Amino acid sequence: MTALLEIDLDAIAANWRALDAMHAGHTAGVVKADAYGLGATHVAPKLLSIGCRHFFTAHLSEALSIRVLVPGAMLAVLNGILPGEAAEFSARGIVPVCGALHELALWRAEAQRRGEALPVILHVDTGLARLGLSALELARLRNDSGLLDGLRVEYVMTHLACADSPDDPMNARQAAAFAAAMRQFPGAKTSFANSSGMFLGPVFGSDLARPGAALYGIDPGTERGRNPMRPVLRLSAPILQIHEVAPGESVGYGGDWTAQRPSRIATIGVGYADGFHRSLGNRATAYFDATPVPLVGRVSMDLTTFDITGLPGLQPGDRLTLIGDRHGPDELAREAGTNGYEILTSLGRRYQRRYGGA
Ligand SMILES: *Cc1c(COP(=O)(O)O)cnc(C)c1O
């Protein structure tokens, strides 16, 4: 009887289908960071089974761990290629996203070594200034076609900086910059929007959308007030002990919370070592059925305390829901002062995991 993380693969599949249906081109599945903490070895084959044929990870090691699970699909590494990795990329049929000339040089050398053309995705920087070919590097590519010798450009991609703010003028600026860059690659296929970008309008359409967060139920943030995605996970934990605390007595490390009335405090075995962030101290809300219960005191490494005074019937063994339909990763993120992405990718390794819809 431990904390339980239930992941609904059918809901993830439904989210992919919904995104795919509204996009004119193809839709990939971004499964980096272990599918945002939910388990890439479960998520990727599920997406493959419903027709997803393009996958992205951040690192080569992540791509290697799912390569055999998505046979026949394109599997690409967003962070690009490092010295010493080229042979493994080519041997396992993994595509590097190259956003710098030195990366292209590594991949070109591998194509020459193998004596065959190798697929590449070119990443063009249009304003994020993190990864991607700069205007100067694009000019060098334009003037020296040899820089792509032996390489077959599968897609030219870019990435949005402010997609979750629909009114930010940065979005239109990046769309214009991408269109301008594409004039250099006539006929090449494009890859543009992430989850939020897919909701920004047809200008942000492309041959391959790259949603991650929305697959996992995170609000793409463009239908204000209403998350169009289905929730995909539930995190619950049993009450270990219940403590009666008198007015004036404090709870937890540092005595950060003091009872104002006779209180019942429930302790659960989830803490910051499980990705239940320390910043949630005195801020988070859990649920018992429809009733919210406030987190009181600090979050410690392995334990957290909740004020269940309003629920006199609760007993040790009853489960509190920490993440669920009433209170998703985005709501918990607001309480923690972060975003839903960080909540998901820091979900702990100590939870019992149960997959539905496998
Ligand atoms: C992570 C990532 C995505 C997916 O972004 P979401 O906001 O999670 O949909 C797409 N493209 C690139 C380059 C990324 O790094």
The ligand as an ORCA input file, in Angstrom:
! r2SCAN-3c Opt
* xyz 0 1
  C      10.087     19.942    -26.106
  C       9.985     20.372    -27.518
  C       8.773     20.249    -28.206
  C       7.484     19.872    -27.525
  O       7.029     21.010    -26.842
  P       5.655     21.018    -26.025
  O       5.512     22.429    -25.580
  O       5.838     20.087    -24.889
  O       4.590     20.584    -26.955
  C       8.766     20.555    -29.565
  N       9.881     20.972    -30.194
  C      11.054     21.131    -29.550
  C      12.233     21.610    -30.289
  C      11.150     20.849    -28.196
  O      12.299     21.021    -27.548
*
